[in-house]
């Protein structure tokens, strides 16, 4: 008991004791019988004591912001995401916490308030729809990480008309000079996953869905003047060493996109994405090429519109109206998107 008390005092030294106490409440991520939850709480205190100043500063940051408080209520795991595997298996705990802190400083400062509320307080923002080749509607959505997620803090999803995900890309904005780090790029799962991807590719006029998702990250980067984009390698993926399946070959795709392997488990992607011109396409395929490029530009524009502060007045009133429209964050699938 004396050791636990000393650990608690040390854990609160970097921030207010009140915030440390508050961080122990409402922890729906600590599951099981009372003694299992107690073990989780003890581990949290011990890990906090290993980095009291940094963790205390992060708690102060969260509890000082009403918007971060709203997200903390939806996802209490936010407070200790950095204490577990996260984005890059080579990162130390201090690096994980700093990247978490940097991401939320950035999105609080740069995302329109209404969009931030929809994504992090509500758990879902629908950015608009576009018509696919067969006449069906595809929807672009923005979401926070899944419950107990470890691959990044912001997710873009290409969804069907019911807003069920078809393809996802997860990333964070880190660094004092902001750069994007991509931690996950995933398509559908299940026995018919390949058939779903083939059908989706046809509906995108031959555009591979993963290329479209990467284009959206470049759109996000351009909007905020970010020129550095890094992507996780196979070996450094946080789930690679857990025994859980990670079926995607990230290295091959990043190399296909002219990415260069770098130290620390990263690929450095080009500052801008290259696209074919119409002259590079055989004449009998140019009609499909034009439609494909028009659909890509339309999808990118949906994201760009959502990131523009002019939409705040349109988005913010939706938060209260749509509170009951989507599942609570802790009820989302807890399996990784990395497959």
Helices and strands as residue ranges (DSSP letters): H 2-12, H 17-22, H 34-50, H 52-64, H 66-74, G 76-83, H 93-110, H 113-116, I 117-122, E 125-131, E 137-143, E 154-159, E 165-174, E 179-186, H 193-203, H 209-223, E 229-232, H 250-256, E 260-262, E 266-269, G 278-280, G 283-285, H 286-306, G 309-311, H 312-316, H 318-321, G 329-331
